Structure formats: structure tokens, C-alpha cells
Amino acid sequence: MNTKGGPWVALLALATLATGMALALAADAQRAVLMPAIASIVVYMAFTLALYQRLRHSLFGEIGFFFLSAAFAYTLMPAATFILADVELSQGWVWEKLSLLLPDADALGVHLWRHVLFMAGTAVGYLLVRGAARSNAPTPMPALENEGFMITLALAIILAATTAVAILSAPVQFYIDHYLRFEHLGWFELRIVYVLLLLKTSAYYVLMAVLFRGFARYRLLAVTAVIAICAYELSYSLGSRIETLSVMLGAGCLYHFLVRPVTLKGGLVALSAIVVLFSLVEVVRMLDFGGSASANLLADNEFGPASEFGAVFFTGYHLYFERSSGSLPPASIAMFFNDLLAVLPFVENEEWHPMYWYAYHYFPDALVPPATIGPIAESAVWGGEIDLALRAVAIGALYALVMRWFLPRRQEWWALVIYSYLFATCIMTLKYSVLYQLSPLVRIIGPGLLVFWLAKRLVGSGSQLTSLPSGRQHSIER
């Protein structure tokens, strides 16, 4: 009894000590931000402890654990920055969009508590539905039928798609141009580009799933492919990091389940390294495309943490600020169901997309939407904090169902593709919406899997046909 309760007693004692120190030592302005920051740490540690006590194995491959880790980072990093900046946001700070709202410490603290509510709701939903099924240690798997063909097909699709997209793309010089590189194309040509990008993305995950499934045979090719894909995506997007991050996370997920379990310590070290790397990429991107102003910022040491960590906080804070003042623009009911409408093929949904709605009302001169609208921000448009809690529980429960679906099927190549994609892109749920991943799963991964499955079946049928005795083969041919 004492053994089971010991970690919880230690967590309670640590939380009490941290709270007491915060109340005693922090300035008034810092205290308003520090208290929800401590609460986020307690929620994260409690969730980690509860999940580990239930599963008793490495948590790295758990999609719910990884998602909550991301939510924790997007909560703690803004809080730490506010504390280090002494909450003086109005004095020329790198998160200039937030500073324009001139928030005080109390307002920042209140919104950080909404982040804590989101974390707690997600944790509750995941723990309620997850169950206790565990993944076994990776074991050698037999080669897939037509494994070499699948690798060759994936590489061929990637090469053909990247070549064709490069030919069809307009010249790109600045970072913003990356999002406008196909604006000159007509309707038909644009649909060709969409199909090529769809096949390229699905081919990435099929290739990684097959290579890591046979890692003992394809070790060098697997590592080379991941590095090459990441380098290409970072260069192609002129510093946009999301596709590169997704590939890295997908590869890490597959390595965990198919090669060697990633320990919690090893996973945290790797993720910390990625955070540092991508923060440097942001600085380099600003230096390359921001001119002398960016260079002056760097020289003056005015760079804070990567602005990515303020993306979720800013839009949520802004819309809750608008909600409290009664200034929210009207929103169509279709916007509430955007995730379901987005599944429909070739349907342009900018009219009811939350991100475009936000850009239209608050940044009408922007060439592309400058900010994303996640579940925290979207809850401000509809039901406020109650809405936020329900969305958080729903996300946790859905990811728990994904985990329960995947574990019995983790040796199937198509299940590995689906799960590694969901794992790699779950951060997008934090930045966009509850069912955001449903659309790319249906419109990108689904068609890509169908192409590979049909090609695999056709090659398999042809091989069976040629292996038949000659008389039997002639009778069929006739």
C-alpha cells in the first residue's frame, strides 16, 4: 500500500512546497502567472504517474502521453517567458502580436488556467478510456510479401512527385512565397498538384513503416531516407518546420514500436534537442528573409523562445479577450462542423474554416492566414470554459480509442502507417481542432494506402500467375 501511494505522496508534497515558495518569493505580477504554471506541472506529472502505474512500460509511443506533453510545452513555455520577462510585454517583445493587446499579469494568468483546464480534461478523457493493454517488446518480423516492390514504389512516387511539383511551382524567394507557390495554376493543374502532394505524403509514411518494420535489413536505407526527407522538406518550405517535425516524430514512433522502446528520459532528451534545433531554424529563417531588422534583433539579444510556443496561447487569449468584451464577430454554424465538412473531397471550405474566419475579421490584409485556431481558441467562439473542458475530454478519449485500436494490429504495415501518421501530427490537433486529423486521414493517408494496397495486390497476383504450372497458366490465359 505504501509502495503504491508513495509516488503520489511525493507529488503532493512537491506541489505543496512549490506553491508555498511561489507565494512567498514571487512578486505579485509573477505570482498570477506562476500559480497556473505550477498547476500545469502537477497535472502533467500526475497524468504521467497514473499512466505509468497502469501500463508499466515506456510511455513514449502513447499518443495521449505525447499529445499531453505538447499541450504542457505550449502552456509552460509561455508562462516561463512571461515570468522571465517580468510580464512587461508592452516593451518591444518578440511576441509582438500579444504585446499589442497590452495584457496585464492577471489576464495572462487567467488564460493560463484555461490551458491547465485543457490539460486536465485531456488527461481525464485518456485515462478513462485507455484501458491497460500494453505493447510488447519489439520482435523480428518476417518480410512482407512484395516488400522490395513497396519500397521501390514509394521511392518512385516521392521522386516523381517532388520533380513534378518543382516544375509546376512558381519561383519562391521569401518564406511567405512558399504558401503562394501554386496560386498561378488553373483549377485542373492545381488538382494535379494536390494529388501529387497527397501521394508524396502517404509515400513518406509507407516507406518509413516498411523500412522500420524490416530495420535489421534496411537500417542504412531507413536512416538515410528519414534524413533526406527532413532535409528536403525544410529546404522546400524555406523553414516551415511542421512537415519536417512530423517525419521525425513518425520515424521515432516506428522506431519505438519496431526496433527498440524509447525510454522516457531518451524521449525527453530527443524532444528537447528538436525544440532547440527548430528554435534555431526560426532564427535562421528570420535572418534569411527578414533583412536587417532581424539581424538587429539578434544582435540586441531580443530573441525569446520560439514564437511557435506562443501560437496557441495568442489566439486563445485574443478570442477570450474579445468574448469577455462582447466583441466576437458572428460565426456560421457551419464553422462548428468544419472538421466534418473538410472530409468532403474537392470542397473549398475557406468560408467556414475557423482559421480563415479569424484572418478575415482580424487580419483582412494578410495574404495567408497568419495564425491558427485550436480547440482552446475555438471554445471562446462557442461555449467558453465549459465548451473547452468538453473538447479536452473528447480529445483524450479519442486518442485512447486510437491507441486501443492500434495495439492489436501493430504488426500490420497499414496500421503502422495510420498510427505513425496520427502520432506524428497530433500536435496539429492542439493548433487546429478536435477532429482536425480526420480530414488528412481520409483525404491523404486513405487514398495513399489504397494505391499501395492495389499495387501490392496486382504484383502479387502477377507473381502467382507466373508461378503456375505451364498447362494451368495457358488455360487461364486462354
N, C-alpha and C positions, 0 to 999 in steps of 0.2 A: 504493500500500500504506500509506504513511504517512498519507495523507488519510483512508483508511477507518479506520485504527487510532487516529488522533489523538483523537477524542472518547472512546474507551474508555480510553486512557492518561490523559486529563484526569480522567475519572470515578474511575479507580483512585487517582490522586494526591490528588483531593479527599477521597475516602473515607479514605485513609490519614491525611491531615492532620487531618480532623475527629475521627477516632478517637484520634489522638495527643493532640490538645488536650483531648478529653474525659477521657482517662486522667490527664492532667497537672493539669487545673484543677478538675474537678468533685469535689464531696465524695463520700464513699463511698456515701451513700444515693442521691444523684443519679446516680451512675455506673451503678448497676444498671438504672435506667430509661433513661438516656441512650444506652447502647450499642444496645439494640433500636430506639430511635428513629432513630439514625444508620443502622442496617441497613435500616429501612423506607424511608428516603430513598434509599439506594443501590439497593434493589430497584426502587423506583418510577422513578428516573432511568434505570436500566439497561433496564427494560422500555420506557420512552418512547423511548429512543435506538434500541433494537433495532427497534421497530415503525416508527419514522420512517425509519430507514435502508432498511427493506424497502419501504415504501409511498411515501415522498417526497411526502406531501401532508398537509394538516391532519388531525390525529387527533381532533378534537372529535366528529365523528359516529361514531367507532368505539365500539361498545357495550362492548367489552372494555376499552378505554382508560378510558372513563367509569366503568365499574364498579370498576376498579382504583384510579382516582382517589378514589372514595368510600371504598374499603377503606383507602386511605392516610390519608384525613382521619380516619376512625374509629380509626386507630392513632396518628397523630401528635398529634391534639388531646388525648386523654387523657394521652399521655406528656408533652406540653408542660405540661399542667396539674399533673401530679404534680411536675415539676421546679420550676415556679414556686411551688407550694405547699410545696416542700421535703419532700414526701411525708408531711406531717403531716395525714393525712386524718381523724384522730380528733378534731380540734379544731373541730367545728362547721362543716363544709364543705358547699357546696351539694349535692354528690352524696352526700346523707346515707345512701342505701341502701348504697353502697360503704363508707362510713366505719364502718358498723355491724359490718362484718367485721374491722375493725382490721387491715388488711393492712400488712405491712412492705415496704420497698423491694425486697427480693429477690423476694418473691412477686409484686409488681406487674411487675417486670422479666421474670420467667419467663413470665407470661401475655402480656406484650407480644411476647415471642419467638414465641408461638403466632400472634399476629396477623401477624408477619413471615412465618412459615411459610405462612399462608393466602395472603398476597400473592404470595409466590414461587410457590406451586403454581398459583394462578390465572394468573400471567404465563406460566409454562411451558406450561400447557394451551392458552392462547390462541395463543401463538407457534407451537406445534407444529401446530395445525390451521388457523390463519387463512389461509395462502396469501399471495399477493402481488397479488390483484385489487384495483384501485383504483376509486374513484368519480370519474367525470369532472366537470368544472366544470358547474354548473347551466346549462341551456339553456332558452329559452322552450318551453313545451309547448302543444299545441293544446288547446282547450277540450274538456272531457269531454262526452259525449252526455248530455243532460238535466242539465247541471251546475247550472243555476239551480234545478231541482226538488230536487236533492240538498241544496243549501244551505237551501232553504225547509223541506224535510222535517226536516233536522237541527235548525234553529231551532225548528220547531213541536214536535218531541219534547222538546227541552230546556225550552221554556216550559211545556208540558203537564205534564211530569214534576215540575218544581220547584213548580208550583202545586199539584198533587195531593199531593206529599209534604208541603208546608206545611200543607195541610188535615188530613192524616192524622196528623201529628206531634203528640205531646204538648207542652205548654209546656216550653220549655227556658230555664233561667236560669243554670246553672253549667256549666262545661266538661264535667264528668263526665256531665251530663244528656244531652249530645249522643249518647253511646253507649247511652242507655236510652230514647231518644225514641219508640221503637216498641214498647216492652215491653207496652203496654196493648192492643195489637191481637191479634185472634184469628189462627188459622192461615191462613185464606184471605186476610184483609186484609194479613197480613204478607207473603204471597207476592206480592200485588199491588204492595206497596212494593218488594220485591226486583226485580220485573220493571221497574218504573219507574226504579229506580236503575241497573239494568243498561243499559236503553236510553239513559238520560241520559249515562252514562259513555262508551258507544260512540259516541253522537252527538257528544260533545266532539271525539273524535279524527277522526271522519269529517269534521266541519265544518272542523277545522284542516287536515286533509290536502287537502281540495278548495280551501280558500281560499289556502293557501300554494302549491299547485300552480299556481294562477292568480293569483299575488301581484301581477303587473302590473295586473290588472283589479280585484282586491279588496283592495288594500293597506290602505285605511282600515277596511274591514269586518274584515279579519283582525286588525289591531292592536286594534280596539275589542272584538272577540269575546274575544280572549285576556285582556284587562284585565277585562272584565265577568265572565268565568267565574272568574278568580282571586279577584276581589273577592267574588263570591257564595259560593264555596266557603270562603273564610276566615271570612266572616260566618256562614254556615250552620253551620259546625263549631265556632264560638266559639273559634277559634285553633288548631285542629288543622291542621298545615301540609302533610301529606303529599299531599292531593289538589291543593292549590294548587301545590306544588312539581312534581308530576307534569305538570300542564298547562304550566307554564313550561318544563320540560325537553322535553316533547313539541313545543312550539312552537319552541324553539331547535333541536332536531334537524331539524325540517321546514325551518326557515329555512336551515340549513346545507346541506341536500341540494338544495333547490329554489330558493333565492334567491341566497345568497352564502355561500361557505365561511367558517366562523367560525375565525379564527386561534387558535392555542394561547394566545397572550397575551390575546386578546379573550375567549376562553372562561374562562380563569382569573380575569380581572377580573370577568366576569359572575357566575361561581360564588361568588367572594369576596363580592360585593355581596349575593347571595342568602343566604349564611351570616350576614352582618351583619343583614340585614333579618329573617330568621327568628329570630335571637337576640333582637332587639328585640321581635318578636311574642311570644316566650316570656315576656319580662319584663312586657309589657302584659297578657298572659293571666293571669299570677300576680297582678298588681295588681288586675285586674278581679274575679278570682274567688278570690283568696287572702286578702283582707281586710287588716287592719292588720299581720299578721305579714309579708306580702310587702312592704308598704311599708317596714317596719322594716329588712328585708334590703337593700332598695335604698338606704335612707338610710345604712346602715352599710357600703355598698360590698362586700357579701359575695357578690355575684353573680360566678360564674366564667363560663366558656364555656357555651354552651347545653347543657343536660343531655342533649339528644339525642345528642351525641357520646360520652356515657358509656353509652348504652343497650346497645350491642353489647358493650362491654368488661365491664360489670357482670354480666350474666347468664352470660357465658362464664367470667369469673373465679369467680363463685359456684359454678357447677356443677363446674368443675375442682377447686375447693376441696373440695366435697362428695365428688368422686370420690377425691381423694387421702386423705381421711379415712375412706373406705368407707361414707359415709352417704347415697349416692344412693338415692332411692326406686325401687321397681320400675317398669319401663316395659313396656307391652304391645308385642309385635312389630308390632301394627297401627300403632303410633305411628311406627315406622321407615318404613312405607309410606304415611304420611299424605298426602303430595303426590299420590299416585296415587288414593287413596280420595276426596280432596277434589274430584276432577273429576266424580264422580257427582252428577247433579242432585238437589236437594231431599233430600240426605242430611246429617243433622246429625252432625257428627264431633267434637264437643267432647270426647267420651270419650277419643279417641286423638290429639287435637291437642296438639302439644308445648307450646304457649302455655298452654292450659288445664290440662295436666298440671302445669306449673310453678306456676301460680297455685293449684291445688288443694292442692299439697303445701307451698308456702311462703307463700302469701298467701290462706288459706282465707276470710278475711272480706272480701276485695275484691269490689266489685260487678261489676267487669270485670277481666280480666287486666291487671295493671299493667306488665307487661314482655313483650317479645318474645323468642323463642328462635331465633337464627340458626344457620347451619352451624357456627360456632366453638363456640357453647354446646352444640349438639346432639351434636357429636362427643364431648363429655365423657360423654354418656349411653351411648354405644355403644363406639367403639373407640379413644378417646383421640387422641393426636397423629397416629398412622398414618391413622386414620379422617379426621382433619382434612385431611391432605395429599391424600388421595384425593378428598375433596369439593371441595377447591380446584381440583385439576386438572380435575375433571369440569365445574365451573362455567366455567372458562376455555375448555375445549374446546367446550362447548355454545354459548357466546356467539360463538365463532369460526364455528361452523356457522350460527348465525343471520345473521352478517354475510355469509357466503358465499352464503346463500340470498337475502338481500335485494338485493345489488348488481345482479344481472341483471334484477331486477324493480322497481327503484326508481322507475320512471315509472308503475307501476300504482297506482291510488288505494287499493286494498285492501291492497297490500303496504306502502304508506306508512303506513296506519293500524296495521297489525300491528307494523311495526318501530318506529314512533314510540312506540307504547304500551310495547313491551318496553324500549326505550331509557329512556323516562321513568320506568318503575317498577323498573328493575334494582336500585336501592338496596334494594328490598324483599327481594331475594334475600339480601342481606347481613344483613338483620334477621330473616328468617324461615327459609328453607330453600332447598336446591339447586334444586328444581323448583317453587318457590312460584308462579312466573308461569304455570305450566301451567294451573292451575285458573281464574284470571280470563280467560286467553286462550280457554279452551274455554267457560266459562260466561258470560262477559260480552262480550268482543270478537267471538267467533264468532257467537253469535245476533244481535248488533247488525249485523254485516256481512251476515248472511243477510237481515235485514229490509230493509236499504238495497238490496241486490242485487235482491231480488224486486220491491221498489217501482220500482227503476230499469228493470227488465225489463218490468214491466207498463205503465209510462208509455211506454216505447219501443215496445212492441207496439201500444199505442193510437195513438201518433203515426203509425206505419207504416200502420195500418189506415185512418186518416182521410186519409192522403195518396194512397191508391189511386185510380185512375180510378173514376168513379161506377158504371159497369156491373159492374166487378170487385168493388167494395165491396158492391153489392146482392146479388151471387151468394153472397158469403161470409156476409152477414147472413141470407140465407135458409137 
